[in-house]
Amino acid sequence: MPELPEVETVKSGLAPVMEGFVFKHVQLNRPNLRFPFDPDFVARVQGMTLTRLSRRAKFLQAELSSGDRLFMHLGMSGRFTISQSETATDIGAFAHDVGANPKHDHVVFEMSSGYRVIYNAPRRFGFMELVADGAPYRLDDLGPEPLGNDFNAPALRATLKSRKSKIKAALLDQHVVAGLGNIYVCEALYRAKLSPFREAGSISIRDANRLVSAVKDVLSDAIKAGGSSLRDFHGASGELGYFQHTFAVYGREDMPCTRPRCSGWVRRTAQNGRSTFACDRCQG
Ligand SMILES: [Zn+2]
C-alpha cells in the first residue's frame, strides 16, 4: 500500500513531464477502476493543460485549465510508468511487484511534453475522479497536511483535547492529520518516545511538539529516500520499484530497540485491528 512518501515521490516523478503540458491524447482501456470513470472523462481531460500537480493526503491532484480537478489514487498496487520512445521509467512500483503487465494499463496519457504516462493497476483498488470547479470532494474536510504549517503542536493539542481514544488511533484519524498510515504513525510515536496507548487528550504541549517534529521528520526522511531512488534510476532497465525503507520499529517485532542505551524490546500489539509496534521501555 503506497504511503504518503511514495505518493509524494510519484508526484515528483510525474511533475516534470506533466505539469504545464497539454493532455494531447487520453485513452481509457476500461470503464471503471474501483469506481467508474466519469462518462465524459476523455472529453473533459483531452486538450486541457495540466496547470498544477500536487499531493493531498495520498491523492495526486491535477488541476486542469478547464477548472476541473483530476484526483488520482494508486490504491493497493497502482503505479505510473513514464515512457518516451524505447525507454520507460516505472514510478510507484512495489519492490515485490516490479514489471508492469500491459494488460493492467488502464489509462494512457499522451502529454505535449513528448512523454506517455501510463497508469497501471493490477488490483484496480485505485481510481481517478474528476471534480468540477468549485464542487465538493471527499478530501475537503480532511485534517491538515502533516508537512504543512497548519500541522503544529498547539493546533494538534487543541484537536486532541478531550479525546478519549488512544494517541495512535487519533493520529490515524484523517480528520486529525491527513495521509498518515499505520507505518508512519508507529515510527513517529517511537521517534517522539510516546506510548501508542496514551490517551490522546492527555498529550502535553511538550509531547505535542515532539510528536509534530517526529511526524515531519519520519515523512521527510522517507521522501528524501524516495527522491534519491528517482535520481539513481538509469532509464534503460525500465524498473524503479518502490524505494527500500528502513524502519526503526515497524515490522521489528521482538527485536531489541535500536535507540542508544535503551535495553527495551520492540513489541507488537493488535490495536483497532492493526499492528502497533513500540519499544516496551523508551516509549513511556
Ligand atoms: Zn527503546
Residues whose N, C-alpha, C, O or C-beta is under 5 A from the ligand:
A	BS01	ZN	C257 R259 C262 G264 C279 R281 C282
